[in-house]
Amino acid sequence: MDSELNSLLNKINKFCTFGSVLGLSRMEDLCEKLDHPEESLNVIHVAGTNGKGSVCRYIYEALREAGFSVGLYISPFITVFNERIEMNGNHISDDDLIYYSEMVLSVAKEMNEAPTEFELITAIALKYFSDKKTDYVVLEVGLGGRGDSTNIVKNPLISVITSIGLDHMERLGNSAAEIAYEKAGIIKNNVPVISAAIPDKAKEVISKIALINNSEFVDTTEVKYKILDKDIYKSEYQIDGVNIAIFMGGEHQITNSVTAYETLKKLRSIGKVNITDDEIVNGFKKAKQPGRFEVFNNNPYVIIDGAHNVDGAVALTNTLKTNFVGAKILLVIGILKDKAYNSMIDEFIKITDEFIVTEPNNLRKLSAIKLSKALEDKGAKCLIEPVPKEAYKRAMEIKSNYDVIVFAGSLYLIGEIRSFLVD
């Protein structure tokens, strides 16, 4: 089974040689050959720079709590590929992944233009969810929005846009407004839009496109709520007289859950989903997203966080500085070379001046030597361990010197580190 699945995943992975080419022509061809599975799905479509995975998780768990059959599509995975496609609390089985991979790969051979890797995986998910007759699918955008393969969905129930930040600028644009324009490509005629976008220029673009499409626009950054309690493990707040507790750490997760709450509230008000406040509350309590400020130990605290761009680094910095005042912190980081790594380390250096520098297991990795030099130029002290497993071992060898050890900088890195922590 493992060898058969690995063989198929390797075949899918080879399609990455064609690049992540934005545009929907290949996806339209692929879905046509699969009898348009996307047309039978009730989709909640979620785009954004940061937070979209967490927003998806909150919505998914609340809908499950309400008794619906729900599919979830996210990227990338942290530990195993199957994480990307989930239904009713279970990752897609190896048997189903093999079956649908073979189906989609056989169809892809008939195409005039080869699909990309992400298009193949999206098609697998859509066909799987369609065949399983899910009540709802929570669909996370991969890159951008307008030309992303998930935008094959022409009539979602609702469009959600989380934060807008300067990431993937080589693909999406050089300003928040340009990137917002690409993200807002998921907005459809007469379909409500829930937006948590900042800054104002991004918000202006999204609201204008919503207006053009006759789509109701809900700005969650204007929503009032009262924080009741928060620590590294959870936050409690009150909104619309409803007390909500979430168990993903960091104040940014309050923002994410408010976006999810407003999405569900809007779907309820327009008659698209029958869900109670209690079901939302209980669903949110169950929401957990691996690698998002995930705390493993407390002597010292060992934390992994998916901060892989500037906004993620800002959120991590704020969470650590708020919750660990005066603590001695070791930061173990590895970053991809196409990220704004100098701006990221400007944030990380606010946390500590002690680092172990490593390299994510990815072709786009930034060399540990180059990253170390950039940190040292800003006054940091660095140990270099290019192999993540060795970086983890080194951190554990010196853990008694620190109150907190944090692994961050890349989802590819924390996925590997997480496998050491959960063994």
N, C-alpha and C positions, 0 to 999 in steps of 0.2 A: 504493500500500500504506500509506504513512505517513498519508495523509489519511483513508483508510478506518478505520485503527486509531484515529487521534486522534478521529474522529467517534464511534466506539463508546465510547472511554474517557470522552469528554465526556458521553455519555448516562449512563454508569454513575456518573460524578461528580455528575450532577444529583440522584441519589438521596440525596446527603448532605443535601439540603434537608429530608429527613424526619428527620434527626438520627441519632445512634448510639443507637438505642433498644434497650436490653437486653431479652432475652426470646426464646424459641425458637419461638413460634407461627408467625411468618412463615417462618422457616428450615425448619420441619417441612413447611409447605405447599409451599415451593419445592422441597425435596428429593423430596417425594412426586411432584410433577409431572415430576421428572427421573429417576424410577424408583429413588430412594434409592441414589445412588452411594456414600454413606458406609458402607453396610452391607457392601460388598464389600472394604473396605480394612482392612489391618492397621496400626492407628494408634498411634503413640507421641505422647501428648498432653502438651504442655508449657505451663505457665502460670507467672506470677511477675511481679514488678515490674521487676527488672533481671536481665540475664544469660540470659533465656530464648532469645534469638536465638542467642547463642554456644553454649549447651547444645545447641540444635537442630543447629547446624552441626557440632559434634563428633560427635554421634550419626550424623548423615547421612553424614559422610565415612568414619566407621568401617564403616558398613553397606555403603557403596559399595566400600570396600577389600575387604570380604568377598565381593564379587561379586554382590551383590543389585541389583535394579532398585529405586531409591529415589526417592520424591518428597519435596520440601521446600516447606512453605508458611510464609512469614514476612511481617511487616509492621513499619514501612512500607518502601518501597523507598528506596534512596539515590540512584541515578542514573536508572534507567529502570524503568518499571512492571513489565516482564517479570521483574524480579528476585524478585517476590513468589511466583512459582510456578516451581519448578526441578525438573528430573528428570535423574538420572544425569549431573550436572555441567553441564547446559545449561539456561539460562532457557527458559521456554516461547517457542516461535517466534511471530512476528507472525501467521503463517497460523493456527496453532492458537488463539492468543488471540482473533483475529477470529471464528473458527468457534465457539468455546465462549461467547464474549461474546454473539454473535447468538442462540445457542441459549437461554442463560439469560435474556436480555432479552425474548425472545419469550414465554417461560414466565411471566416476571414480569408481563407485561401482563394475564394471566388471573387474577391474584391479587386478592382483595378488599381486602387491606391491602398497600400498597406496601412492598417490602423496603427495607432500608437499603443504602447503598453497600457496606459491609463484608460484608453477607450475600450480595450478588450476587457479589462477588469470591471469597468462600469457596465458594460453589456452583460457580463456574467451576473452581476448583482441584479440588474433590472429583470433579466429573464428568470432568475431564481425567485425573486420576490413576486413576480407575476404568476409563475406556476404555483407558488405556495399560497396564492390568493390572500396576501396580507391586507389588513384593513387600512393601514397607513405605512408610508415609507418616509423616514427622516433621511434626507439625502444631502450629504456634505459636498460642496464644491471642491474640486481639487486645486485649480489655479485660476484666479481671476473670476470669471463668471460668464461673460459674453460668449467666449469661444470655448469654454470648458465643456467636456463631454457630457457632464450631467445636465447641461442646458438643452439637451435633446427633449427634456420634459417641457411641453408647450403650454400646459395648463395646470400648474401646481395649485394647491389649495391656498398657499401663502408663500411669500418670498421674505426671507430674513437676511439682513446684512448686519454683521457684527462690527467689530472695530475696523478702521481703515488706517493702515500704516505703510511706511515706505519699505516694502519687501517685494522681491521679484521685479525690481524696477526695470531690469533689462527686457522684461516681457510685457509689463503692464503700464509703464509710464513713469515719468520723472517727478511727479508731484502727487499730493494727496488727491487733488481733483481728478487727475488723469486716471489714477488707480481706482478711485470711486466710480468713475464712468464705466470701467471694465466690470467691476463688481456689480454695478447696477444693471448690467446686461441680463440678469436673471429676472428682472421686473417684467411682468406680463400685463396685458390689458385687463383692467377691472379685477386684478388680484391684489389683495391688501399687502402692504409692505411694512415690515417691522424693522426699524433701523436703530442701531446703537452707535452709529458712526460719529466720530469726532476726527479731525477738527471741523470748524464751521464750513470750510470750502468743500470738504467731502460731503457734509450733510446737505449743503446747498445743491450739489450735483444730484444726489440721490433723490431729494425731495422734488426737484425739477423733473427728473425722468419719471417719477411716480405720477406727477401731475399730468404730464404728456400722455401717460398711459391710462389716465382716469382711475388710478389706483390709490386707495386710501393710504395715507402715510402716518405711521405711528412712530414718534421719536421717543425711544425709551430713555434717552439721556435727560429728558424733562420729567420723567416719572418720579414721584416723591415716595420715599420709603424711610423707615427709621431703623437704624442698626441697634439691636438689643444687646448683642454679645459677639465676640469674635476672638479666635485664637488660631494656632497653626493647623488645627484639625477641623474646625467648623466655623460657621457664621450663623447668627440668628438675626432676622430682621422682620419688620412688620410692613406690609403693603396692602392697601385697601382693607385694613382691619384684619388681615390674615397673617398669622405668625408662621414664618417659614424658617426651617433649619436646613442648612446644606453642609455636606461633609467633604467638600473640596476646599482646601485652604487658600487664603489670600482674598483681599477685598475685591480684586478683579472678578472673583467668582460670584460675588453678589451681583455685579453688573451683568454677568453672563446669565445667572438664574433669573434676574428681572426681565431680561430679554426673552428668555424661554417662557416665563410667566405671562408676559404681555402677548406672546404669540398664541399661547393656549387660550387666553382670555378672548382674544379676537376671533379665533376659530370657533369658540363656543358661542360668541355673540352673533356670528353670521350663520350659525346652524350647521357647521361643518364637523363638529365633534361634541359629543355629549360627555362632559367631564365635570366633576365637582371640585370645589376648593380642597376638600379633604384628600381627594385622589391626587391632586397636584402636589399638595404638601407631602403626602406619603411617598409619592414617586420621587420628588426632589431629594428626600432623605436617603434614598437608595442609589442616587446617581454617583458613580465613581468613574473617573477617567484615568487609566494608568499613565503615570509619568507627568501628571499635572500637580506639582508641589506635593509629591507623594512621600510621606514620612515613614521610615522603616524602623529606626531605633531611636533611643533617647539618651544613650550613654556612650558616646556622644550621639546627638541627633544625626541621622544619616538621611539625606533628602535627595530625591531626583526631581528635576523639573525640566519641562520641554522648552524652556526659553531658547529660541533659535533665531530670533531677530531682535531688532532694537526695542520694539514695544514689549516683547516678552522679557527682555533683560530689565527693562524699567519696572515691570510688574514684579519680577523676582526680587529686585533690589528693594523695592518698597515693602514687600512682604517680610523680607529678612530684617530690614532695618526697624520695622515696626515691632516685630515679635522677638527679636534677639538683641536687644539693646545691650551693648557692652560685651557681647559674646565674642569668643575667639573663633573665627570661621576660616575653614580651608575650602577653597573653591577648585573643583576639578573640572576643567572645560576642554572641549574640542568643538571646533566650528567649521562649517563649510566655507570654502574660499569665495563663493559667489554671494556671501552675506556681507552686510556692512559691519565687518568685524571690529573695525576701529571704534565705531560708535557703540557697539555692544560692550567692548571692554572699558569704554569710558564709564558705563554703568557698573560693570562688574567691579571695577577698581574702588567704587564707593562702598562695596561690601567688605572687602579685605584687601590686603596686599600680599597674601600668601596663596600661591596657586600650584597645582599640578597640571601640566599641559599635555594633552594627548590628541589623538586624531580619530574622528569618526570612521567607521568602516564603510567608506563610500568613496567613489572615484572623485568626487568634488571636494574632498577633504582639504582643509588648510594645513600645511605642514606644521608640526609642533614647534619646530625651530623658528619659523616665521611668526607664529602666534606668540611664542615666548619672547621674541625680540620686541614685538609691539607692546607687550605687557611691561617688560623691563624698561622700555623707554618712558613709561608712565610711572616708574618707581616701584614696580612689583618685584617680588622674589619668586622665582619659578623653578620647579623641578620638572624635567622633561621625561615623559614616558609615552612614546608614540603609540604603543599597543594598549588599548583600553583595559584589558585584563591586568596588565602590569601596573597601569595607573591606579586601578582599583586596589590591587595588592599593596602598593606603596601607601595609599591613603589609609588602609586598614593597619598597616604597620606603625603608623605615626598618629593614630586616632586619639591616643591618650593626651596628645598635646592640644586638642581642640574641643570646643563645646559643640560645634556644628560642622559637618562635612557635607558639601553640596556638589552634586554632579549636574552639569547643565551645558548648554551651548548648541545642542543638536539632538533631535529626536532619534537619529540613528545611534548616537552615542548612548543616550539613556536607555534605549531598548536593550543594548548589550549589557550595560551595567545592571539593569533590572534583573536580568537572567542570573546574575551572581547573587543578588540579594534575596531572590525568592527560592533559590535551590534548597 
